[in-house]
Amino acid sequence: MELQQTGIWILCAVLISLCGIAFYKSGHPLRAVLLSVLSGAAGLGALYLLRQLCGVGLPLNEVTIGVSAVGGVPGVILLLMTQLILR
């Protein structure tokens, strides 16, 4: 169990590092980070508000907010697909 949790933390660190590199290479890293955070928050908020129509809802907690902030819209899609697969 501990090895699996360590692997997940390593994967998260690698993904966050790759996002940081992509933000830095964009030419405007602060703007890229802010747009990613805002788009992820908007996507997560829209999905949360429309959970009755979609049939799938994501809880608003530290993990979902963090993934949507770091990953933007692709992070929200990843959370949604994970929710659908693990259902």
PyMOL commands that set and color helices and strands:
alter all, ss='L'
color gray80, all
select helices_A, chain A and resi 2-25+29-49+51-54+62-85
alter helices_A, ss='H'
color red, helices_A
deselect
rebuild
show_as cartoon
